Amino acid sequence: FPGIQGGPLMHVIAAKAVAFKEALAESFRTYQINVVKNANALAENLIKNGVKLISDGTDNHMVLADLRDLNITGKDAEEALGRAGITVNKNSIPFEKLGPVVTSGIRVGTPTITTRGMKEPEMEIIAEIIVDVLKNHNNDKVIGTARQKASELCSAFPIN
């Protein structure tokens, strides 16, 4: 004893209390609504640009894309998009054949861009950047252009 048990860590209890208080605020509710709106707008624009999504959209803060038709792995997509200044996670998809290290999909979340103040119009721009990189992941010029566009977008929505 105590093995894997621990005590009531007061700093953890205090942090939870602060988080719960913030979650009760109307501004937090509005933020969460905007996160989901942005995820839906991003999903619609990715589909419009030829990216297949798992479940054909989203009901939450993230979009899960199936990259098999684009001939790029999740690992390569994560790396290429990272070079373009866009953070995604490689992600397994249903009936995954490549395994968890390589994957056939990526996960794109919208909380960070929503925190910056981006809304649905910016999701169209982000989707276009993502698709350009996915379709040209071995082209350094395309990735450089995508990085510049992503940087300009972030500059227009600075973190305060």
C-alpha positions in Angstrom: 0.0 0.0 0.0 -0.5 2.5 -1.5 0.7 0.7 -4.7 -0.8 2.7 -7.6 -3.1 4.8 -5.4 -2.2 8.3 -4.4 -3.4 11.0 -2.1 -5.8 13.8 -2.8 -3.3 16.1 -4.4 -4.5 19.6 -3.6 -3.0 21.2 -6.7 -4.9 18.8 -8.9 -8.1 19.4 -7.0 -7.6 23.2 -7.3 -6.9 22.9 -11.0 -10.1 20.9 -11.6 -12.1 23.5 -9.6 -10.7 26.3 -11.9 -11.4 24.2 -15.0 -15.0 23.5 -13.9 -15.6 27.2 -13.1 -14.3 28.2 -16.6 -16.5 25.5 -18.2 -19.6 27.1 -16.6 -18.9 30.5 -18.3 -21.0 31.5 -21.4 -17.7 32.4 -23.2 -16.6 28.7 -22.9 -19.9 27.5 -24.3 -19.5 29.9 -27.2 -16.0 28.7 -27.8 -17.0 25.1 -27.9 -19.8 25.9 -30.4 -17.3 27.7 -32.6 -14.8 24.7 -32.3 -17.5 22.4 -33.7 -18.6 24.8 -36.4 -15.0 25.1 -37.5 -14.6 21.4 -37.6 -17.7 21.0 -39.7 -16.6 23.8 -42.1 -13.1 22.2 -42.3 -14.7 18.8 -43.0 -17.0 20.2 -45.7 -14.1 21.9 -47.4 -11.8 18.9 -47.3 -14.6 16.8 -48.9 -15.1 19.5 -51.5 -11.4 19.3 -52.3 -11.4 15.5 -52.7 -10.4 14.2 -49.3 -12.4 11.2 -48.0 -13.4 11.5 -44.3 -14.2 8.8 -41.9 -18.0 9.1 -41.2 -18.3 11.7 -43.9 -17.9 14.6 -41.5 -17.7 15.2 -37.8 -19.8 15.9 -34.7 -16.9 17.1 -32.5 -13.7 19.1 -32.5 -11.7 16.9 -35.0 -11.8 15.5 -38.5 -10.4 12.1 -39.4 -9.2 11.8 -43.0 -8.7 8.6 -44.9 -5.7 9.2 -47.2 -5.6 5.9 -49.1 -7.1 7.5 -52.3 -4.4 10.3 -52.2 -1.5 7.8 -52.2 0.1 9.2 -49.1 0.5 7.6 -45.6 -0.5 9.3 -42.4 3.2 9.4 -41.4 4.2 11.1 -44.6 1.2 13.5 -44.4 2.0 14.4 -40.8 5.6 15.1 -41.7 4.8 17.1 -44.9 2.1 19.2 -43.2 4.5 19.8 -40.3 7.0 21.3 -42.7 4.2 23.5 -44.0 3.5 24.7 -40.5 0.3 22.7 -40.0 0.1 20.3 -37.1 -1.8 17.1 -37.6 -1.5 13.6 -36.1 -1.1 10.4 -38.1 -4.1 8.3 -37.1 -5.3 4.8 -37.8 -8.5 4.4 -39.6 -11.1 1.6 -39.6 -9.7 -1.6 -41.1 -6.2 -0.1 -41.0 -3.7 -2.1 -43.0 -0.5 -0.1 -42.4 -0.4 -0.3 -38.6 -0.1 2.4 -35.9 3.4 3.6 -36.9 2.6 4.5 -40.5 -1.2 4.7 -40.7 -3.6 5.5 -43.5 -5.2 8.6 -42.0 -4.6 11.9 -40.2 -6.5 13.7 -37.5 -7.0 17.4 -37.7 -8.3 19.4 -34.7 -9.8 22.8 -34.6 -9.4 24.0 -31.0 -6.1 25.8 -31.6 -7.3 27.7 -34.7 -10.5 28.6 -33.0 -8.6 29.9 -30.0 -6.8 32.2 -32.5 -10.2 33.6 -33.5 -10.5 31.8 -36.9 -14.0 31.0 -38.2 -15.6 29.2 -41.1 -14.1 31.3 -43.9 -10.6 30.5 -42.7 -11.4 26.8 -42.8 -11.7 27.0 -46.5 -8.2 28.4 -46.8 -6.8 25.8 -44.3 -8.5 23.0 -46.2 -7.0 24.2 -49.5 -3.5 24.4 -47.9 -3.9 20.9 -46.5 -5.0 19.4 -49.8 -2.2 21.1 -51.7 0.4 19.6 -49.4 -1.2 16.1 -49.4 -1.3 16.1 -53.2 2.2 17.5 -53.5 4.0 16.2 -50.4 7.3 15.6 -52.3 7.4 19.1 -53.8 9.4 21.5 -51.6 8.1 24.5 -53.6 4.5 23.7 -52.9 5.3 23.0 -49.2 7.1 26.4 -49.0 4.2 28.2 -50.5 1.8 26.4 -48.1 4.0 27.4 -45.2 3.9 31.0 -46.3 0.1 30.9 -46.6 -0.2 29.2 -43.1 2.1 31.8 -41.6 0.2 34.7 -43.1 -3.1 33.3 -41.8 -1.6 32.9 -38.3 -0.2 36.4 -38.4 -3.7 37.7 -39.2 -5.0 35.8 -36.1 -2.3 36.3 -33.4 -2.3 34.6 -30.0 -3.0 37.3 -27.4 
